[in-house]
Amino acid sequence: MSVIYILITVSIVVAIVFLIAFIRAVKSGQFDDDYTPSVRILFDDEVKKSPSKIIKVEKQKSI
């Protein structure tokens, strides 16, 4: 029965540590970026060269 008391005490201490860490993260401004996620969808993705175009250019140069 004493093991249960030890486990409950340890779990409460761990929960308090995580709560303190979360409160410190919120106060330090880690979760303040509300603008970027809503606007990120509006930005265009960068155009990347496809590998098939590179292969075609290399084949043309070798001829």
C-alpha positions as CSV (number, residue, x, y, z in Angstrom):
1,M,0.0,0.0,0.0
2,S,2.9,2.3,0.7
3,V,4.0,2.0,-3.0
4,I,0.7,3.6,-4.1
5,Y,1.4,6.6,-1.9
6,I,4.9,6.9,-3.4
7,L,3.6,6.6,-7.0
8,I,0.9,9.2,-6.4
9,T,3.4,11.6,-4.8
10,V,5.8,11.2,-7.7
11,S,3.1,11.6,-10.3
12,I,1.9,14.8,-8.7
13,V,5.4,16.2,-8.5
14,V,6.0,15.4,-12.2
15,A,2.7,17.0,-13.1
16,I,3.6,20.2,-11.2
17,V,7.0,20.3,-12.9
18,F,5.3,20.1,-16.4
19,L,2.8,22.7,-15.4
20,I,5.6,25.1,-14.3
21,A,7.5,24.4,-17.5
22,F,4.4,25.2,-19.6
23,I,3.7,28.4,-17.7
24,R,7.3,29.6,-18.2
25,A,7.0,28.8,-21.9
26,V,3.8,30.8,-22.2
27,K,5.2,33.8,-20.3
28,S,8.3,33.8,-22.3
29,G,6.3,34.2,-25.5
30,Q,6.9,30.9,-27.2
31,F,3.3,30.5,-28.3
32,D,2.6,34.1,-29.4
33,D,2.8,33.6,-33.2
34,D,-0.8,33.9,-34.2
35,Y,-0.3,35.7,-37.5
36,T,2.0,33.5,-39.5
37,P,0.0,30.2,-39.6
38,S,-3.1,32.0,-41.0
39,V,-1.2,33.7,-43.7
40,R,1.2,30.9,-44.6
41,I,-1.3,29.3,-47.0
42,L,-1.4,32.5,-49.1
43,F,2.3,32.4,-50.0
44,D,3.3,30.5,-53.1
45,D,5.6,27.6,-52.9
46,E,9.1,27.9,-54.4
47,V,9.4,26.6,-57.9
48,K,11.7,23.7,-58.0
49,K,13.3,22.2,-61.1
50,S,12.1,18.7,-61.8
51,P,14.7,16.0,-62.4
52,S,13.2,15.2,-65.8
53,K,14.1,18.6,-67.2
54,I,17.7,18.3,-66.0
55,I,18.1,14.9,-67.6
56,K,16.7,16.2,-70.9
57,V,19.2,19.1,-70.9
58,E,22.1,16.8,-70.2
59,K,21.0,14.4,-73.1
60,Q,20.8,17.4,-75.5
61,K,24.3,18.6,-74.5
62,S,25.9,15.2,-75.1
63,I,24.7,14.9,-78.7
